[in-house]
Amino acid sequence: MEIKTGAAAALPLLSMNHVSFVCKSVARTVAFYVHVLGFQLVKRPSSFKFEGAWLFNYGIGIHLLECSSPEAMPKKKAVINPKDNHISFQCSDMKLLKSKLEEKGIEYVTAVVEEGGILVDQIFFHDPDGYMVEICNCDNIPVLPISSRPTPTGKLSPPGPAAANIPGRQRPSVQYCSNEVANEMIERLVTDIIGISF
């Protein structure tokens, strides 16, 4: 599969606002997001003529809508599949989170992703309606735009300093880059700025 890269026209988007889930029981799902993930109930428009709830924390909202026919909702999946659709939250203490899930009897699976010597821990579990939730320390890996130019290793690499210009993304510290990645980035920067190729 070929992925086209390049600058897209800038849109006046600021950030993700919320995700919305249809649930069998608003009360049960609110309890999960409040007591397991630390969300807070917030006021929602009183003009809504259907059951639901709005929650907020960590800079994002979760909007819950109660299903009018719960028996029509898909059954909760028995297997936790990390490749399923999911929402993901950044976490600074994965051990604490695991212990909280165990304390509450919530089944989960773990995975570790390795990229250039950098490790990312992931925890996956279902909410009461079967929606997948991931908790990770994904910010360990810097987010770098893909360039259409291959590097000497044959892999696609970032086009110099553009990675620092991704809105809403904190720039990772240099300690996250291996020497090989850092050298490739510097070579790309020099190539992009003054047209010298190594």
Residue pairs with C-beta under 8 A, 6 or more apart in sequence:
3 146
4 148
5 145
5 146
5 147
5 148
5 156
6 148
14 167
14 168
15 59
15 168
16 60
17 60
17 61
18 54
18 60
18 61
18 62
18 63
19 60
19 61
19 62
19 63
19 87
20 62
20 63
20 64
20 65
21 29
21 62
21 63
21 64
21 65
21 127
21 129
21 131
22 64
22 65
22 66
22 67
22 73
22 129
23 29
23 64
23 65
23 66
23 67
23 128
23 129
24 66
24 67
24 70
24 73
24 128
24 129
25 66
25 70
25 128
26 51
26 52
26 53
26 64
26 65
26 66
28 128
29 53
29 64
29 127
29 128
29 129
30 41
30 53
30 55
30 64
32 127
32 128
33 39
33 55
33 62
33 127
34 40
34 41
34 55
35 104
36 100
36 101
36 104
36 106
37 57
37 89
37 133
38 57
38 58
39 55
39 56
39 57
39 62
40 55
40 56
40 57
41 53
41 54
41 55
42 54
42 55
42 56
42 61
43 54
44 52
44 53
44 54
44 63
50 65
50 66
50 68
51 65
51 66
52 63
52 64
52 65
52 66
53 63
53 64
54 61
54 62
54 63
54 64
55 61
55 62
55 63
55 64
56 62
58 89
67 73
73 129
74 130
75 130
76 126
76 128
76 129
76 130
77 84
77 126
77 130
80 107
80 108
80 109
80 124
80 125
80 126
80 132
81 124
81 132
82 109
82 111
82 122
82 124
82 132
82 134
84 132
85 131
85 132
86 124
86 131
86 132
86 133
86 134
87 131
87 132
87 133
87 134
88 133
88 134
88 135
88 136
88 138
89 133
89 134
89 135
89 136
90 136
90 137
90 138
90 139
91 97
91 123
91 135
91 136
91 137
92 137
94 121
94 123
94 135
94 136
94 137
97 123
97 135
98 108
98 110
98 123
101 108
101 123
101 125
106 125
107 125
107 126
108 123
108 124
108 125
109 123
109 124
109 125
110 121
110 122
110 123
110 124
111 121
111 122
111 124
112 119
112 120
112 121
112 122
113 119
113 120
113 122
113 141
114 120
115 141
116 177
116 178
116 180
116 181
117 178
118 140
118 141
118 176
118 178
119 140
120 136
120 137
120 138
120 140
120 141
121 136
121 137
122 134
122 135
122 136
122 138
123 134
123 135
123 136
124 132
124 133
124 134
125 132
125 133
126 132
126 133
127 133
139 170
139 172
140 172
140 176
141 172
141 176
142 163
142 171
142 172
142 176
142 177
143 163
143 166
143 169
144 157
144 158
144 163
145 158
145 159
145 162
145 163
145 166
146 156
146 158
147 156
147 157
147 158
147 159
147 188
148 156
149 156
149 157
149 159
150 156
150 157
151 157
151 184
151 188
152 184
153 184
157 184
157 185
157 188
158 185
158 188
159 188
159 192
160 185
160 188
160 189
160 191
160 192
160 193
161 189
164 171
174 182
177 185
187 198
190 196
190 198
191 197
191 198
